[in-house]
Amino acid sequence: MRTEILAATLGRRSWHRHPAGPDGLETRATTAAVELLREGEVVALPTETVYGLAADALNPLAVAKIFEAKERPRFDPLIVHLPDEQWLERVATVDERSRAQIKKLIAQFWPGPLTLVLVRQPIVPEIVTAGLETVAVRMSSDPVFAEIISAFGKPVAAPSANQFGRISSTTAQDVFDELSGRIPLIIDAGPTAHGIESTIIAVLGNRIDILRRGPITAEQLSEFGTIHIAVGGGKISAPGQLPTHYAPKTPLRLIDNAKTFTPKEKQRVGLLAWNTFAPEEGRFAAVRTLSDHQNLREGATNLFRYLRELDSREDLDLIVAERVPAQGLGAAILDRLERASHDSDN
C-alpha cells in the first residue's frame, strides 16, 4: 500500500488551501480524508495532543483496520472523537448523578484534551470498547481535525498513530516512519500542540477518577470535584492504561539526576535531561533537554519528539531520562516515562 501525505493546516498555522467546493472551504486534504473515512479506510489525522489513526467509529470493519495497522491488541479500547456535542448522548449515557458535573467539565475543557468515560450506547461497536460497557469520548480542538470530522459527519475512533506500545507520533513524519505502507493517507498539519495524549477521567457525582494523566491536570480538575488517581494497575477500564507503553526500542531508564549517573565501561548512553546540565566530554553520546527553562508544558511538547530523536541513533545502548517534578503536567510526563521504562532492567 502506498502512503500519501497531504499538507493541510488551519488557524495559526500556514494553511495550504485547495478549494474543492463552491464555497472554497474544503481542501484537497479534507476531501481526500473524508472520502477514505466514508469508504471504511483509516487515515492519520492531527489532533492537539498527538497524531491519531482515525476510522469510522460506527463501522466495526473500519475499526478493525486500526487494530491491524497498529498491531494493537483487541483488549485495549479506543477513544471515540465526536464531531459535535450533540453526538455525546447518541454514543454514551450520562448518569443523572453526574450530569451537572459533566456539563461543567465539558463547558470548561471541550473542545480540548479531556476524555470522558461513560456508559456506551448500543450504536458503538464492541470492538471499539474492547467489550467494555463503557466508551471513552472527547472532542478535539485541532482545527484541521475538527474540519475533517465535521465534514465526515460521524464520530471517529482514533488512537495514537504509531505501532502499538511505541512512542506516540507528534508529527506527520513520525507517522510515516511508523506506519508507511500500512495506511493510505496522512494529513500533515505540523507538530502537535500538547505532545502527550489526552487526560482520561470517569465522573460519579462529585468524584472525578483520573484514569490516565494528560494535559488537563489534577490541579485543574480539582476545581470541579474530589480527585481520585486511578492510573496504573488493575483491570483495564480505559485506553492507555497498560503498564508498558510509549516505549523506545532502545532500553530506557529513569534517573533522578544525570550528575550522579555514570555509564558502564564502553556503554553509549543518551540523556533526556530536565535539570541544568553541562555535558561532559565523552560521558553521554547524545543529550536532549526537555526545556531549557524547566517549563513543564514545553517539556511535554518535546517529550516524544526527543525520545524519538534519541531512539533513532543506532549507536546508543541506553537512554536515561531524568525525573521531572511530579506536580501539574509533570505527573503526566512521568507517567509516560515510567511506562516507557517499564521493561528496562538496565
C-alpha positions, 0 to 999 in steps of 0.5 A: 500500500502506498502512503500519501501525505497531504499538507493541510493546516488551519488557524495559526498555522500556514494553511495550504488551501485547495478549494474543492467546493463552491464555497472554497472551504474544503481542501484537497486534504479534507476531501481526500480524508473524508472520502477514505473515512466514508469508504471504511479506510483509516487515515492519520489525522492531527489532533492537539495532543498527538497524531491519531489513526482515525476510522469510522467509529460506527463501522466495526470493519473500519475499526478493525483496520486500526487494530491491524495497522497498529498491531494493537491488541483487541483488549485495549479500547479506543477513544471515540472523537465526536464531531459535535456535542450533540453526538455525546448522548447518541454514543454514551449515557450520562448518569443523572448523578453526574450530569451537572458535573459533566456539563461543567467539565465539558463547558470548561475543557471541550473542545480540548484534551479531556476524555470522558468515560461513560456508559456506551450506547448500543450504536458503538461497536464492541470492538471499539470498547474492547467489550467494555460497557463503557466508551471513552469520548472527547472532542478535539480542538485541532482545527484541521481535525475538527474540519475533517470530522465535521465534514465526515459527519460521524464520530471517529475512533482514533488512537495514537498513530504509531505501532502499538506500545511505541512512542506516540507520533507528534508529527506527520513524519513520525507517522510515516516512519511508523506506519508507511505502507500500512495506511493510505493517507496522512494529513500533515498539519505540523507538530502537535500542540500538547505532545502527550495524549489526552487526560482520561477521567470517569465522573460519579457525582462529585468524584472525578477518577483520573484514569490516565494523566494528560494535559488537563491536570489534577490541579485543574480538575480539582476545581470541579470535584474530589480527585481520585488517581486511578492510573496504573494497575488493575483491570483495564477500564480505559485506553492507555492504561497498560503498564508498558507503553510509549516505549523506545526500542532502545532500553530506557531508564529513569534517573533522578539526576544525570550528575550522579549517573555514570555509564558502564565501561564502553556503554553509549548512553543518551540523556533526556535531561530536565535539570541544568546540565553541562555535558561532559566530554565523552560521558553521554553520546547524545543529550536532549533537554526537555526545556531549557527553562524547566517549563513543564508544558514545553517539556511535554511538547518535546517529550516524544519528539526527543525520545524519538530523536534519541531512539533513532541513533543506532549507536546508543545502548541506553537512554536515561531520562531524568525525573521531572517534578511530579506536580501539574503536567509533570505527573503526566510526563512521568507517567509516560516515562515510567511506562516507557521504562517499564521493561528496562532492567538496565 
